[in-house]
Amino acid sequence: MVSVQDVSITYRTTFERRPTMKDALLRFGRGQRAVREVHAVRDVSFDVAQGTVLGIVGSNGAGKSTLVRAVAGILPPTAGRIEVRGKVSTLLALGVGFNGNMSGQENVMLGGLAAGYTREEILARYDEIADFADLGDFIEMPMRTYSSGMYSRLAFAVAVHMDPDILLVDEALSAGDAKFKERAAAKMKELVGQSRTMFLVSHALSSIQELCNDSIWLNKGELMMRGAPTDVVKEYTKFVKVERNALTLEDV
C-alpha cells in the first residue's frame, strides 16, 4: 500500500542571467547567477491499494518522475507525507545503478546486493534473470558495450525478479524492441496477478490503457484527474489537443 498525502516538492536551480549592457559594463562582462524555485509537485494526495497498477500520465515537466522518485524514497517531500508498506523495486531510468565497466553478470550481482539480497540468494535467481534478459554471450561483456535496448532488458530483468511488493517503472521500457515489450508486459501482468502494486510512468498511452487498472494525470505538478485509464487518457489528450490515434497513443 502507498499513501501520498498533501505532498509538495520544491527545489531550487541556478541559471546564468543575461546582463543588460549597463550591467555588463559595470560587471566587466560577467553574467549574474540567478536562483529559480521550481514547484515540481503541488499538494498531491492519493492512496494506492495493494494489487493496483497505477498509470501516471502528463507532459514533460508535469512532475511525474519527481513524484515517483519521492515514492521510491530518493527525493524527500518539501511538505506532506508519503507512506509505503512493502519492499520497493525501482526501474526509474535506463541502467541507473549499473557500472558500465562491469559485465552484465557482475551488475546482476550488484543490483541484487543493493536490493538487500545475499550472494547465495542472487545466484539462485541468476539463471532466471539471464534467461529473461536474453543477452546471450553479452551477459559476460562490459555493459558499456551494450545498446540502450540491452540495458533496458537487463535492468528490467533484475528489477522484476527481486520479488518486489511495489514496482516503480519510469519510462524504462521505451528502448526495448517489440518482442521484449511483449515479454515485459506479460511479466508485469504476472506480478499483478500476485497482488503486487505497480506505478507505471509512460508517454506510451496505449501501454497505460493496456497494463493499468487505475490512472492519474499530472500537469505542472498538480493532480488534474484520477480514474479509469481510458477516461484519463481521453481527457489528457483532449487537454493537450492531439487526436487519439495509434501514433499519438504510442508517444504523447
N, C-alpha and C positions, 0 to 999 in steps of 0.2 A: 504494500500500500504506500502511496505517495500523497502527501498533503502539502499544498503550496498556499500559504495564507498571507495576503497583503504584501506580496514580495515586490520590492523595487530594487533595481541595481543601477547605480550611477557611478561613472568613472570619469577621470579627467585625462585629457590628452593635450599635448602641446603642439603648436604648429608655428611656422615662420610667417609672421605678418608682413605683408609687403609695405615698406615705408613710403610716405609721401616724399616729394622732392625736398621739402624743408627738413623733414626728419632724417633723410639720407645724408644731407649736408651736415646736420648737427651731429649725427652719429657716425660720420665718416663712411657712409655707405653700408654700415652694418644693419642687418634686419633686427627685428624685435620678436622675441619668443612670446607667444600668447597662449593662454590656457583656456581650453573649452571644456565645459561639462557636458557629458553625453548621458542622457537618461535612456539607458538601453532597455530596461523593463520598468513598467509603471503600475504599481499597485495591482498585481495579478494574483488571483485566487482561484484554485480549483483542487478537487480531490480526484485521485485515480485509484480505483479499486483493483484488487488482485485479478489477474487474467485479462485486463484491459489492454488493447493495442491502441495507443493514442497517437494519432497523426497530428503533426504541427505544421501548418502552412503559413505563408506570408512572404512578402517581397524581401529582397536583400536589405538588411538593416532593420528588419522588423523586431529583432530581439530573440529569434528562435534559438540560435546556438548559445547565446548568453544564458537563456533560461535553462537549457538542458545541461550546460556546464555547472550551473548552480545546483541543479538536482543531483548531479554527479559528485558535488562537494568540492569542485575545483575552484569555483568563484563564490565567495561569501556574499549573501544579500546585504545591500546597504540598509534595507529596512524589511521587516516582515520575518516570516519563519517558514522553513522547509523541513518536513519530517519524512524520512524514508525508512521503511521497515523491510529489511531483506538485503541480500547480497547483490551489489550492483556490478554489472559488466558494461564497460563503455566502448563504443566504436565511434569516437567523436570526430576523427579526421584520419585521412589515409596514412597508415603507417606510424601514427603518433606513438612514441614509446619504443619503436624499433630502432636498432642500431644498424645503420647501413653497411658497416664494415663486418658485421657478423652474419653468419649464414641464416637461412630461414629456420633451420633446425635449432640453432642456438637461440634465435629470437622467440621460438615457441617456448623454450625453457624460461627465457627471461620474462615473457608475458605471464606464464603460469606462476612464477615466483612472485611477481608483482601482485598477482591476484590472491596470494596467500597460501598457495599450494606447496607441498613438499616436492622434492625431486622425484620421489617414487610415484606420487600421485600424478604428476605431469607425464612421466614415462608411460603410465598406464593409459593415458589418453592420447599419447603421441600418434599412434598409428591411425586412429580415427581422425585426428586433426589433419594429418598429412594426406590421407585419402580424400578428405573433403576439399582441401585446398587444391589438390590435383596439379601440383607443380612439377611432378616427375623429378629428374635429377637436379632441377634448380633449387630444391629444398636444401641442398647441401652447398649452394653457392652464396656469396655475399649478396645481401639484399640491395646493395647499390646497383647491382646488375639487373634488377627486376624492372619490369614495366609497371605502370600505375595499376593495371588490371591485376597483375600478380601480387602486388602489395595488398590490394583490396581483398583478394581471395584468402590470403594468409591471415590478414588482420581479422576478417570476419570469422574464419575457421577457429581462430584462437578464442575470440570473444564468445561465440555461441557454445563452445564445448567446455566452458568453465562453470557450467551448471548455475547460471545466474537466476536470481529471483526477479531481477529487474534488468532489462537490456535497453541501453540508450544508444540509438543509431542516428548519427547526424551526417547525412549526405555521403555516407561511406561506400554506398553500393553503386554510385554513378559510373565508376570506372570499369565495372565488371562487364563481361560480354553477356549475350542473351542466355547462353547455357548456364553460366554461373548465377545470373539473376534468378533464373527459374529454380535452381538448386537452393539458393539463399532464401527465396520466398517459401519454399517447402519446409526448410529448417525453421524459419520463423513461425510458420503455422504449427509445426510440431511443438515448439516451445509454448505457444499459446494454448495448445491442447493440454499441456501440462500445468495450466493455470499460471503461467509466467506473465509478468507485466512487461510491456514494451512501449518505448517512446520512439517514434519514427519521424525525423525531420527530413523533408524532401521537397524539391521543386517538381518532382515527377508526381503529378496529382493522380495519375492513373494508379500508381503504386499505393498512394494514400487510400484511394477508394477500394482497392482490391484487398489490401492487407489489414486495414484498420477497422475497428468497430466503434471508434469514438474519435473526435477530432476537435482541435481548437485552431482559431485563426488570430494571428497577432499582426498588428500594424503599428509601427513606431513605438513598440514597447507595450502597447495596450491590448488587452484581450477584447477582440471585437465580437467573437461568436464562439459558441461551443454547441456541438450537435452531431448528428449522423454525418459521416464523411461526404456523402453525396450532397447533402444540404449545404455543408460548409464550403465545399469546392464550388458549388453553384454560386453562392453569394460572393465568394472571394474572386472568382473570375469575372463576375459582373462588376465588382468594385474596381478591378484593375483594367476593365474594359477590353477584355480579349474574348474571342469566340471560343467556346468549348468544343474543340475537335481533337482528333488523335494527336496532332502535333503539339498543341498547347498543353494538353493533359500530360504529355511526356516531360515537359520542362517549362514551368511557369514560375 
